[in-house]
């Protein structure tokens, strides 16, 4: 008979754990340390327990972007930044070659100078 009770409690624990991971569980608390009614330290603790699928579903997928947990991500970020810089550089060079853009730049510069000198 004690063996049956152990089986039931294990099944209950598994059910509870399954439900917690599926739905999620939030534990929140604050620890405040004061001396003579002067707050010296506040520690805010927030704990979320859920499955990875549920965390991704609610937008808490920070582990994907943590460089310590995803080592290849840092290289991709550097490559992405370099590509963005190159695209901006090419866009600037292209706008300098476009006659309309060049004419607009030339037309804008004297107006600004003239406006400053007129004052």
C-alpha positions in Angstrom: 0.0 0.0 0.0 2.8 2.6 0.7 4.1 1.9 -2.8 0.7 3.0 -4.3 0.8 6.3 -2.3 4.3 6.9 -3.7 3.0 6.3 -7.2 0.1 8.7 -6.8 2.3 11.5 -5.4 4.8 11.0 -8.2 2.0 11.3 -10.8 0.6 14.4 -9.0 4.1 16.0 -9.0 4.5 15.2 -12.7 1.1 16.7 -13.4 1.9 19.8 -11.4 5.3 20.2 -13.1 3.7 19.7 -16.5 1.1 22.4 -15.8 3.7 24.9 -14.4 5.9 24.4 -17.4 3.0 24.7 -19.8 1.3 27.8 -18.2 4.3 29.3 -16.4 4.8 30.4 -12.8 6.0 33.8 -11.6 7.5 34.4 -8.2 8.2 38.0 -7.3 9.6 39.6 -4.2 11.5 42.5 -2.8 14.1 42.6 -0.1 14.7 45.9 1.5 17.5 46.6 4.0 17.0 49.8 6.1 18.8 51.3 9.0 17.0 53.9 11.2 14.3 54.1 8.5 16.8 54.9 5.8 16.7 52.5 3.0 20.2 51.2 2.3 19.6 48.5 -0.2 16.7 47.1 -2.3 16.9 43.8 -4.1 14.1 43.0 -6.5 13.7 39.3 -7.3 11.6 38.1 -10.2 11.6 34.4 -11.1 9.7 33.0 -14.1 9.5 29.2 -14.4 8.1 27.9 -17.7 9.1 25.8 -20.7 11.4 27.1 -23.4 8.5 27.0 -25.9 6.3 29.1 -23.6 9.2 31.6 -23.0 9.6 32.0 -26.7 5.9 32.4 -27.2 5.8 35.3 -24.7 9.0 36.9 -26.1 11.4 36.0 -23.4 14.1 34.3 -25.5 17.1 36.2 -24.2 19.3 33.1 -24.3 19.3 33.2 -28.1 21.1 36.5 -28.1 23.4 36.0 -25.1 27.0 35.7 -26.4 28.0 33.3 -23.6 25.1 30.9 -24.4 25.2 31.3 -28.2 28.9 31.8 -29.1 28.4 32.0 -32.9 26.0 35.0 -32.5 28.8 37.4 -31.8 30.4 36.7 -35.1 27.1 37.2 -36.9 26.6 40.5 -35.1 30.0 41.8 -36.2 29.4 40.6 -39.8 25.9 42.3 -39.7 27.4 45.6 -38.5 30.1 45.5 -41.2 27.5 44.8 -43.9 25.3 47.7 -42.7 28.3 50.0 -42.8 29.1 48.9 -46.3 25.5 49.4 -47.5 25.5 53.0 -46.1 28.8 53.7 -47.8 27.5 52.4 -51.1 24.3 54.4 -50.7 26.4 57.6 -50.1 28.5 56.9 -53.2 25.5 56.1 -55.3 23.8 59.4 -54.3 27.0 61.3 -55.2 26.9 59.8 -58.7 23.2 60.5 -59.3 22.9 63.9 -61.2 19.7 64.9 -59.4 21.2 64.2 -56.0 24.4 66.1 -56.9 22.4 69.1 -58.2 20.3 69.2 -55.1 23.5 69.2 -52.9 25.1 71.9 -54.9 21.9 74.0 -54.9 21.5 73.6 -51.1 25.0 74.6 -50.1 25.0 78.2 -51.5 21.6 78.9 -50.0 22.8 78.0 -46.6 25.9 80.1 -46.9 24.0 83.0 -48.4 21.4 82.9 -45.7 24.2 83.0 -43.0 26.0 85.9 -44.7 22.7 87.8 -45.2 22.1 87.9 -41.5 
